[in-house]
Structure formats: C-alpha cells, structure tokens
Amino acid sequence: MQLRAMLCELGPSSIPSLLPIPEIGTALTSDGYPEVPWLDKAVSSFVDELVWYAEALRRQRAEGMPY
C-alpha cells in the first residue's frame, strides 16, 4: 500500500484492486501452481481488471495527453 503513494509521484498508473497472497510460501507449489482453491479466481479477476485498465489507458493516450 505504501508503494502506491510513492508511485503516483513517479507517474505510473495503478489499478484499484490488490492481489494479496498471505503465506505465499504455502500458497504455491514449488512449480508455481496454486495450492489454495481461491487463488485461481483471485488472479483471474485481478488480471482482468489490469487488462481493462491497460486497454483504456492505451485508447485514451492515443487521443493525446490532456496537458
């Protein structure tokens, strides 16, 4: 959360959602596959929102910057 405050000064956009993964050491297998049942849905929702914002920003930037 604190990183968002610093990043806004640097200029990148951020999305409203977070993807917290408590106990990351036990949430994934050694190969990187989810061990917890909720992780697939959480990641899917987070990535869907990230893609939506990326596409919206690309469209708006193609129209020109407001400043």
C-alpha distance (Angstrom), angle and dihedral (degrees) to the residues before:
residue distance angle dihedral
M1 . . .
Q2 3.81 . .
L3 3.78 91.2 .
R4 3.82 90.2 64.2
A5 3.80 90.8 62.8
M6 3.80 91.2 53.8
L7 3.80 95.9 41.5
C8 3.80 93.7 55.9
E9 3.82 87.5 62.3
L10 3.81 89.6 54.2
G11 3.80 93.4 51.2
P12 3.82 108.7 -116.3
S13 3.76 119.8 130.9
S14 3.77 123.1 -119.1
I15 3.77 131.2 -161.6
P16 3.80 124.4 -125.2
S17 3.81 95.9 -119.1
L18 3.76 126.7 83.8
L19 3.78 128.1 -156.5
P20 3.78 104.7 -150.3
I21 3.79 114.6 179.7
P22 3.77 110.8 -169.3
E23 3.79 115.2 -151.9
I24 3.81 94.3 10.2
G25 3.79 89.3 -176.4
T26 3.79 90.8 67.8
A27 3.83 98.8 30.0
L28 3.81 93.1 71.9
T29 3.78 134.2 43.3
S30 3.79 119.2 -122.5
D31 3.83 86.7 -96.7
G32 3.82 91.6 54.8
Y33 3.79 99.0 -104.5
P34 3.82 119.5 137.6
E35 3.78 117.8 -97.4
V36 3.82 95.0 -175.9
P37 3.81 120.1 71.9
W38 3.83 97.4 -134.3
L39 3.80 96.5 54.4
D40 3.82 98.2 81.0
K41 3.81 92.4 55.4
A42 3.81 93.7 42.7
V43 3.80 92.7 50.8
S44 3.79 91.9 45.4
S45 3.81 92.3 52.1
F46 3.80 92.2 45.9
V47 3.81 93.6 49.1
D48 3.82 91.9 45.9
E49 3.80 90.0 54.8
L50 3.81 92.3 44.8
V51 3.82 91.3 52.0
W52 3.82 91.1 47.1
Y53 3.80 91.7 53.5
A54 3.81 92.7 44.0
E55 3.81 91.7 52.6
A56 3.82 92.2 45.4
L57 3.81 91.6 50.4
R58 3.80 91.8 47.8
R59 3.81 91.5 52.2
Q60 3.79 93.1 48.1
R61 3.79 94.4 45.3
A62 3.81 89.4 52.4
E63 3.82 87.1 61.2
G64 3.80 90.8 54.4
M65 3.76 137.4 -97.0
P66 3.82 118.0 -71.2
Y67 3.81 92.3 -131.5
